[in-house]
Amino acid sequence: MKGKIAKYFSFKGYGFIDIDGSEDDIFFHSSNYPAVSTPEVNTQVEFKVIETPKGKEATEITIIASEQAAEA
């Protein structure tokens, strides 16, 4: 699936991704985000969805494009 980072709470280590083509968003934990980068709002990502006891969660997140790359 694809989407973009909608919110990220660095002090809590999690955030939400707006899913492309949907009004829904999905939870992600920073441990599922590439270690080379800090999640930033509007970064385009690709991810897989898993079902957890607390609900759906994005995992295996990869960065497609970031706001910084678009500005360069």
VENBELSUL-V562116 format. One record per backbone hydrogen bond with DSSP energy under -0.5 kcal/mol. CO is the residue of the C=O (numbers start at 1). NH is the residue of the N-H. Records with the same first field share a line. If there is no record, write none. Layout:
CO=NH / NH
This chain:
1=47
2=20
3=45
4=18
5=42
7=16
8=10
9=12 / 13 / 14
13=30
14=9
15=28
16=6 / 7
17=19 / 26
18=4
19=22
24=19
26=17
27=58
28=15
29=32
30=33
32=61
34=37
40=43
43=5
44=64 / 65
45=3
46=62
48=59
50=52 / 57
52=55
55=52
56=27
57=50
58=29
59=48
62=46
65=44
66=70
67=71
68=72
